[in-house]
Amino acid sequence: RADDRRFAPRKAQRRGGAPAVASRWVWRLETLARGAGLSLPDRPEVIDWARRIDAPLDLAKLDPAKLDLANIGVTVPAGLKPAARPAPCPPVEVRPTAMAVTGIETWIRDPYAIYARHILRLRPLDPPDAPFAAAQRGSALHKALEDFAAVPGLGDGAEAVFCDLLTRTLTEAGLSVTQMARESVLAVPLARAVIDFERRHRPDSRLLVEQRGEITVTLGDDSAFTLSARADRLELCRDQVAVLDFKTGRVPSSKEVGAHLSPQLTLTGEIVRQGGFADLGPRPVDRLLYVKLSHKGLEETSAAKDPAAAIDAAASGLVRHLNRYRRATTPFLSWAIPRFIGSRGDYDHLARLYEWHVSGADAEGGDQ
C-alpha cells in the first residue's frame, strides 16, 4: 500500500426487520482472512453511536426492567431534553380565511400542517428523480374517469375507449414501459367495472365532473371564510344530487365521517345545498358516496346513512372549528388527532415530531 489507501467494506446486519444474509463476496473475504489467521476489523463504536441516536430522551418515563441502557452501553447527556410539541399562536389577521374541503380535513387532524403551509407559506418539494408514486397513479385514474364521463354511449367499443384513455393518462403521468405492461393488463377488468358503473349511474342523471364550487361562511366575529371544493362527480337526478368521491387509496370509515374527521363529502354536500356550484343552483343532497378504484373493480360505500343530517352536523362543526381558530389563543398543534393522520405528514420534520411524539414528554401525541 504505497499510497496508504484503506478500504472499509460495510454491510447491513438486518434488512426489512429480518437478519440479512451476507453476499458471497463478503463470505469469501471473511474465509480468506480466517485462512490467513486474520480477522476483518470491526467498528463497535459505530453501533454505540446508533444506539445513542435511537435512545429515548425522556428516561424518567421508561421502565428500567424493560430497558437497561447501561447494559447496552448507551449514555444520555445530563440535562438533554426533547423539543416540546409545537403550538404556535399566530395573530388572527394572518390566519386562513379561505380553504378547500380537503384542507379542512388536514386542519382538524394536524393544525400545524395548516400553519406551515398557509401561514408560513412553505411548500414541500418533490425529491429529484422521484419514482412514480401512488398519488400520480390516482390522479391519472381520475383524469381517465373524467374524460370517459364525456364519452357518449356505452356500447361494445366503450371498453377499448376507456383502456385507451387510461393508457394515455398513465403515460402522460410518467409510467415507464415496464410499468405500462402491468397497467395494460389491469386496465381490462377495470374498464369492465367502470362501464358497469356508468350504466347504473348515467340513466336519467345529469353529470357534472371535476366541478368547482364555493360558499361564504360568516363567523362569530363577523369575518367571512370562503369554503371551496372540486367535486370528483355530481349526479343530478330528479332534482336531487349525489356527491361522489373516487378513491384509489384508503376509504374513510363511517366513524371518521361521523366524527367530522373526514368532512370532504359532507362539506361538499353543504356547498351543493347552498348553491355554491353555479351549474346546479341550490339542491338537496340524497347520497354521499365513496367509490373505491382498484384492479378488482369499483366498490361503492355510502359515507352516511342520513346525508342531510350528516351535512348539517358537518356544517355546524365547521363553524365551531373556524370560530375557535379566530381566537388568538388557539394554537395550531402538531398532530392534534394522530390516530387518523397516517404514517407521515409533509411538515413532521419541522414540528420535530419524532423528538416529542416518539421519545419525548408528549409521547401520547395529543388528543386521541
Disulfide bonds with the S-S distance in Angstrom:
none
